[in-house]
Amino acid sequence: MLKTVKSIFRQKCPNCEEGSVFHSNGNILRMKSPGMNENCPVCGHKFEKEPGYFIGAMYMSYGLSLAELGGLFLLWQLTGLPLSGFIYAAIVLLVALMFLNFRLARIIWMYLFR
């Protein structure tokens, strides 16, 4: 179980847990999205099983974003900042973690259905 969690955060293949799923991390400043390999470079496992396979990963990304906003909400409650400060911080947080959520959501989705 611990090895699986480590493989998810290291973004490794759900089949062999060695090959990288993404060949590039993307760049938020250039608005370049992460590049995903079609097959695992180590074992040849095909990542996208069928067209539309990763639509469910959008729900994972939504859940990750809600968890991040929940943590930010707790921090906001503890600090007592105005509501506008929370909204600005939420926008910055979600934009900053957009590509990380994209990658993690796809990896978690693949591990759920391996």
Helices and strands as residue ranges (DSSP letters): H 2-9, E 22-24, E 35-36, G 53-55, H 57-79, H 83-96, H 98-112
